[in-house]
């Protein structure tokens, strides 16, 4: 049985709803320090003019962004920079903790996989779609199985408080 892959292509200068997921949906991002690492790197990319972030949420096993990649970061896209930097940093920590084995893969080009390859990029083509996606990501921590905060603006790793 073959599973379908999500579309991960994103172009510079366009606004996307973008999702990246941790390998095998593991809850690698449970720790606040790991979520903060992502936020800090997003902030740096933003300060350097590589990206503009319109909304975000960082969940235990995935993240959602509404963002625009403004320009290349050297030879790589800001998306690639984010995934590469965080993966290398997380893997270093996992090796120290003795937990890197969970992310081991049998691939020609890598021994470990932190982020699944099938990130999703959906272009935002209207204000209505932008609002729907923003509402979705802000509700993510308090809907369904998560219940990570009493309400959306109480969840620290989200842009909901900014919009409130």
Backbone bond lengths (Angstrom), bond angles and torsions (degrees), N, CA, C in turn:
res aa  C-N    CA-C-N  psi(-1)  N-CA   C-N-CA  omega(-1)  CA-C   N-CA-C  phi
1 X - - - 1.440 - - 1.519 109.22 -
2 X 1.284 116.70 130.36 1.455 121.06 180.00 1.531 109.13 -104.08
3 X 1.343 114.82 132.30 1.463 118.46 178.29 1.512 108.82 -95.41
4 X 1.317 115.93 149.49 1.456 119.14 179.78 1.518 109.58 -81.10
5 X 1.299 115.85 147.30 1.459 122.26 178.69 1.520 108.75 -98.48
6 X 1.316 114.82 147.14 1.459 119.45 177.45 1.518 108.90 -80.87
7 X 1.310 115.87 157.74 1.461 121.65 -179.61 1.529 109.40 -81.19
8 X 1.323 117.05 121.62 1.453 120.09 -177.13 1.525 112.76 -108.75
9 X 1.318 118.07 -0.57 1.459 120.14 -177.73 1.526 110.48 -70.46
10 X 1.322 115.32 132.96 1.465 121.62 173.44 1.524 107.88 -137.84
11 X 1.319 116.02 138.98 1.462 121.52 -178.87 1.525 110.24 -99.97
12 X 1.312 116.05 151.77 1.454 120.75 174.63 1.527 109.89 -65.33
13 X 1.327 115.52 146.33 1.456 120.79 173.93 1.515 115.87 81.68
14 X 1.315 117.66 1.03 1.466 121.08 179.58 1.529 109.32 -117.28
15 X 1.305 116.34 151.74 1.462 120.86 -177.98 1.531 109.12 -93.96
16 X 1.338 114.99 133.49 1.460 121.71 -177.40 1.521 111.38 -131.09
17 X 1.318 114.48 148.79 1.454 122.82 159.66 1.513 103.57 -88.41
18 X 1.319 116.78 121.32 1.465 120.91 -172.95 1.513 110.09 -131.00
19 X 1.315 116.41 135.91 1.458 122.90 179.96 1.518 109.83 -126.15
20 X 1.333 115.51 132.45 1.465 121.85 172.74 1.526 107.72 -123.51
21 X 1.326 115.68 138.59 1.461 121.84 -173.58 1.519 110.39 -122.03
22 X 1.317 115.56 140.41 1.465 121.69 176.58 1.534 109.28 -69.57
23 X 1.318 115.46 144.90 1.472 123.79 178.04 1.535 110.89 -45.36
24 X 1.313 115.65 127.78 1.466 124.77 178.61 1.533 112.76 55.76
25 X 1.305 116.39 22.75 1.466 122.30 178.58 1.531 112.53 60.58
26 X 1.336 116.78 22.18 1.468 120.07 176.51 1.521 109.65 -59.80
27 X 1.306 116.65 151.23 1.468 122.13 -178.41 1.525 111.28 -89.23
28 X 1.310 115.49 54.53 1.463 121.86 -179.50 1.524 112.21 -62.64
29 X 1.320 116.76 -30.38 1.458 120.73 -174.40 1.535 112.88 -92.87
30 X 1.319 116.94 20.90 1.465 119.97 175.71 1.527 111.17 -62.79
31 X 1.309 116.09 -38.70 1.465 120.87 -176.93 1.530 110.74 -73.55
32 X 1.313 115.38 134.27 1.460 120.62 179.40 1.523 112.20 -59.84
33 X 1.320 117.81 -34.25 1.467 121.11 179.96 1.517 112.53 -60.93
34 X 1.309 116.41 -37.72 1.470 119.93 178.78 1.527 110.61 -71.13
35 X 1.318 116.52 -39.64 1.468 119.54 176.23 1.531 109.90 -64.37
36 X 1.330 116.18 -40.25 1.460 120.19 -179.92 1.526 111.41 -65.51
37 X 1.315 117.87 -35.59 1.468 121.66 176.69 1.529 110.12 -59.08
38 X 1.329 116.17 -43.88 1.463 120.45 178.29 1.529 109.86 -62.79
39 X 1.331 116.69 -48.03 1.468 120.21 179.55 1.527 111.75 -59.05
40 X 1.318 116.39 -43.60 1.465 120.28 -179.20 1.523 111.19 -62.96
41 X 1.335 116.42 -39.99 1.461 118.88 -179.70 1.532 111.00 -71.57
42 X 1.319 116.76 -38.32 1.465 119.56 175.08 1.530 110.09 -60.75
43 X 1.319 116.71 -41.88 1.466 120.83 178.99 1.523 110.63 -61.55
44 X 1.339 116.44 -42.98 1.463 119.74 179.82 1.529 111.37 -64.86
45 X 1.324 116.65 -44.25 1.468 120.12 177.19 1.522 110.88 -60.15
46 X 1.321 116.13 -37.45 1.462 121.16 178.96 1.533 110.95 -68.72
47 X 1.320 116.86 -47.68 1.467 120.90 179.18 1.526 111.72 -60.09
48 X 1.319 116.41 -33.55 1.467 121.33 179.42 1.528 112.48 -82.17
49 X 1.329 117.18 -0.87 1.459 121.82 176.33 1.516 115.46 81.86
50 X 1.340 117.58 8.86 1.460 120.19 -178.74 1.524 112.59 -77.09
51 X 1.337 116.78 -29.73 1.463 120.89 -177.41 1.527 110.63 -139.89
52 X 1.314 114.56 161.11 1.459 122.84 167.54 1.522 105.81 -127.81
53 X 1.327 116.19 122.64 1.462 121.16 -179.48 1.525 108.59 -101.73
54 X 1.314 116.13 127.45 1.465 122.61 179.15 1.521 112.10 -102.97
55 X 1.318 116.70 -23.21 1.455 121.59 178.66 1.515 109.70 -170.31
56 X 1.342 115.70 153.26 1.463 119.12 -179.99 1.518 110.22 -159.11
57 X 1.320 115.08 160.10 1.456 123.46 165.17 1.520 106.48 -151.43
58 X 1.329 115.64 138.61 1.461 121.27 176.10 1.517 106.91 -114.97
59 X 1.318 115.15 116.46 1.455 123.46 -177.03 1.532 109.29 -102.65
60 X 1.335 119.15 171.95 1.470 120.56 -178.68 1.531 115.10 -59.05
61 X 1.353 117.68 -27.41 1.465 118.86 -177.10 1.533 114.03 -133.33
62 X 1.312 117.14 9.21 1.469 119.90 177.75 1.519 109.76 -163.57
63 X 1.310 114.72 169.52 1.455 119.38 173.82 1.516 109.11 -137.96
64 X 1.323 114.82 150.92 1.455 122.43 175.15 1.521 107.76 -121.37
65 X 1.307 115.93 137.14 1.458 121.68 174.56 1.525 109.00 -130.55
66 X 1.310 115.27 146.17 1.457 121.25 160.93 1.518 102.66 -112.96
67 X 1.323 115.22 113.26 1.458 118.94 -171.59 1.511 112.30 -153.29
68 X 1.321 112.66 167.87 1.464 120.88 173.89 1.519 106.06 -127.17
69 X 1.318 115.47 130.54 1.462 120.58 171.76 1.524 106.24 -89.36
70 X 1.312 116.69 118.19 1.461 121.30 -171.67 1.519 114.35 -87.14
71 X 1.323 116.74 -37.04 1.464 120.95 -178.16 1.515 109.25 -159.38
72 X 1.314 114.97 163.81 1.454 121.05 179.90 1.534 109.75 -68.43
73 X 1.317 114.92 149.26 1.461 122.47 174.93 1.526 106.05 -103.56
74 X 1.322 115.46 84.72 1.460 119.94 -171.41 1.510 109.00 70.45
75 X 1.334 116.25 -122.91 1.465 120.69 -179.31 1.528 113.12 -93.39
76 X 1.333 117.21 -1.56 1.461 118.59 -177.19 1.524 111.34 -121.89
77 X 1.308 114.51 157.94 1.463 120.42 177.30 1.524 108.77 -72.29
78 X 1.326 117.71 156.57 1.465 119.62 174.74 1.531 112.16 -57.97
79 X 1.333 117.12 -35.77 1.463 121.04 176.40 1.520 110.44 -58.50
80 X 1.323 116.30 -47.03 1.459 120.33 178.96 1.521 111.24 -64.61
81 X 1.327 116.61 -39.71 1.468 120.63 178.01 1.521 110.90 -59.99
82 X 1.331 115.91 -45.73 1.464 120.83 -179.49 1.527 110.86 -61.06
83 X 1.315 116.44 -50.05 1.456 120.12 -177.68 1.530 111.62 -65.39
84 X 1.316 116.74 -41.63 1.462 121.33 -178.88 1.528 111.65 -66.46
85 X 1.324 115.95 -49.64 1.466 119.91 -178.19 1.533 111.36 -60.96
86 X 1.332 116.16 -49.33 1.463 118.46 -177.80 1.525 111.02 -66.92
87 X 1.316 118.26 -38.73 1.467 120.85 179.08 1.528 110.85 -61.85
88 X 1.328 117.43 -46.22 1.469 120.30 179.71 1.523 111.00 -63.01
89 X 1.317 116.95 -42.13 1.460 120.57 -179.12 1.526 111.22 -67.38
90 X 1.329 116.64 -45.06 1.468 119.93 178.00 1.526 111.19 -62.92
91 X 1.334 117.13 -41.86 1.464 120.47 -178.44 1.527 111.28 -63.78
92 X 1.321 116.57 -40.66 1.475 119.79 176.09 1.523 110.60 -56.77
93 X 1.315 115.92 -46.63 1.462 121.18 -179.87 1.527 111.13 -65.75
94 X 1.326 116.90 -42.12 1.463 120.89 178.98 1.531 111.41 -62.25
95 X 1.314 117.41 -37.13 1.468 120.94 178.28 1.523 110.20 -65.45
96 X 1.316 117.13 -42.70 1.469 121.26 178.08 1.526 110.46 -61.56
97 X 1.323 116.00 -41.05 1.470 121.87 -179.16 1.532 112.89 -77.62
98 X 1.337 117.38 -12.16 1.454 121.36 -177.81 1.522 113.78 79.94
99 X 1.328 117.14 21.95 1.468 121.00 -176.96 1.532 113.81 -112.92
100 X 1.305 117.71 8.69 1.468 120.34 -177.84 1.528 111.86 -65.21
101 X 1.303 117.88 -24.66 1.463 121.54 -178.13 1.529 112.20 -56.66
102 X 1.327 117.95 -30.07 1.469 121.12 -178.99 1.528 112.34 -65.04
103 X 1.320 116.11 -21.81 1.465 121.67 -175.12 1.531 111.61 -107.64
104 X 1.321 116.44 11.25 1.458 122.16 179.46 1.525 109.83 -69.69
105 X 1.330 115.42 136.61 1.456 121.36 176.60 1.528 108.85 -134.43
106 X 1.308 115.50 159.87 1.456 121.07 178.48 1.529 107.89 -106.28
107 X 1.321 115.21 77.20 1.458 121.63 -178.64 1.523 109.30 -120.81
108 X 1.311 116.51 152.58 1.457 121.14 179.68 1.523 111.29 -65.49
109 X 1.324 116.66 -39.59 1.458 120.44 -171.93 1.527 115.09 -98.05
110 X 1.346 118.11 0.71 1.464 119.28 179.52 1.520 110.80 -162.91
111 X 1.330 114.24 155.10 1.460 120.61 179.48 1.521 111.91 -100.39
112 X 1.333 117.22 -22.17 1.459 122.23 -179.36 1.524 110.04 -134.06
113 X 1.317 115.83 152.83 1.458 120.98 175.65 1.527 108.39 -131.89
114 X 1.333 115.44 117.60 1.460 120.86 177.59 1.530 109.73 -91.88
115 X 1.307 116.65 -51.87 1.469 122.19 178.74 1.521 109.16 -100.33
116 X 1.327 117.64 132.31 1.462 120.82 173.80 1.523 108.92 -61.19
117 X 1.298 115.57 149.76 1.465 120.75 -177.42 1.526 113.39 -73.93
118 X 1.284 117.99 -16.06 1.467 119.78 -171.54 1.533 112.96 -96.06
119 X 1.332 116.41 53.33 1.466 117.93 175.31 1.527 109.34 -62.52
120 X 1.311 115.26 153.84 1.458 120.92 -175.31 1.518 109.94 -111.30
121 X 1.309 116.81 127.79 1.460 121.76 174.24 1.520 110.08 -123.02
122 X 1.342 116.38 117.92 1.460 121.89 178.26 1.519 107.35 -119.32
123 X 1.316 116.13 118.72 1.457 119.60 -178.19 1.523 110.75 -66.69
124 X 1.318 115.03 136.84 1.466 121.95 176.52 1.523 106.77 -87.48
125 X 1.327 116.79 115.62 1.460 120.55 -173.24 1.526 113.43 -112.27
126 X 1.355 117.07 0.46 1.462 119.00 177.44 1.525 109.32 -158.67
127 X 1.317 115.91 163.18 1.468 120.99 176.37 1.532 110.99 -63.63
128 X 1.324 116.90 -36.90 1.468 120.43 179.23 1.528 111.37 -62.76
129 X 1.330 116.99 -43.40 1.459 120.83 178.16 1.530 109.73 -66.43
130 X 1.325 117.42 -40.58 1.465 121.27 177.73 1.526 110.09 -59.19
131 X 1.313 117.54 -45.85 1.472 121.73 179.92 1.518 111.05 -63.98
132 X 1.337 116.77 -42.57 1.469 120.71 179.88 1.531 110.33 -62.10
133 X 1.318 117.21 -45.21 1.474 120.92 179.81 1.519 111.02 -67.08
134 X 1.330 117.24 -40.57 1.462 121.00 178.66 1.529 110.61 -63.02
135 X 1.318 117.20 -44.44 1.459 121.09 177.11 1.533 110.80 -61.25
136 X 1.327 115.92 -40.52 1.465 120.84 179.63 1.523 110.99 -61.80
137 X 1.330 117.62 -49.60 1.469 118.58 -176.50 1.529 111.13 -67.79
138 X 1.317 117.38 -35.77 1.459 119.35 -179.98 1.530 112.11 -70.74
139 X 1.317 117.11 -29.13 1.467 120.88 177.84 1.527 112.18 -81.61
140 X 1.319 118.10 -17.94 1.463 122.97 -174.65 1.541 113.74 -50.94
141 X 1.332 119.84 -46.75 1.470 119.20 -177.40 1.530 115.15 -70.10
142 X 1.325 118.38 -14.12 1.463 120.39 -176.24 1.527 112.65 -118.14
143 X 1.318 117.31 7.23 1.467 121.88 179.94 1.519 111.28 -107.09
144 X 1.286 114.87 156.01 1.458 121.83 172.25 1.506 113.37 57.43
145 X 1.307 115.28 -129.97 1.464 120.92 -174.12 1.517 114.05 -78.52
146 X 1.316 118.81 -14.21 1.461 119.85 -168.98 1.523 114.04 -75.05
147 X 1.286 118.04 -63.59 1.461 121.88 -177.93 1.536 112.00 46.27
148 X 1.340 115.58 54.70 1.459 121.78 -176.98 1.529 113.08 -86.34
149 X 1.316 116.59 -9.29 1.460 121.45 179.07 1.522 108.28 -157.22
150 X 1.347 116.05 165.37 1.469 119.15 -179.08 1.522 112.01 -71.14
151 X 1.347 116.83 -28.36 1.463 121.75 175.69 1.531 108.63 -155.96
152 X 1.322 115.47 169.53 1.469 119.29 -172.86 1.527 113.28 -61.41
153 X 1.323 119.05 -36.60 1.465 119.18 -177.48 1.527 112.67 -77.87
154 X 1.316 117.85 -10.76 1.462 121.48 177.05 1.527 112.51 -84.50
155 X 1.318 117.06 -14.62 1.467 119.99 -178.66 1.521 108.75 -81.10
156 X 1.316 116.12 117.39 1.458 123.24 -171.83 1.531 113.85 -66.51
157 X 1.315 117.85 -29.66 1.461 120.92 -172.82 1.533 111.29 -100.55
158 X 1.316 114.22 51.18 1.454 123.12 -178.09 1.515 108.37 -151.48
159 X 1.312 116.05 157.13 1.466 121.37 177.37 1.528 111.82 -88.78
160 X 1.336 118.70 5.16 1.469 121.56 -176.38 1.525 112.42 -56.43
161 X 1.315 117.29 -41.44 1.469 120.48 -177.85 1.532 110.64 -63.45
162 X 1.306 116.70 -35.24 1.464 120.79 177.80 1.532 110.98 -60.72
163 X 1.319 116.44 -40.59 1.462 121.21 -178.06 1.524 112.32 -79.14
164 X 1.309 117.32 -19.72 1.462 120.83 179.32 1.522 108.55 -69.95
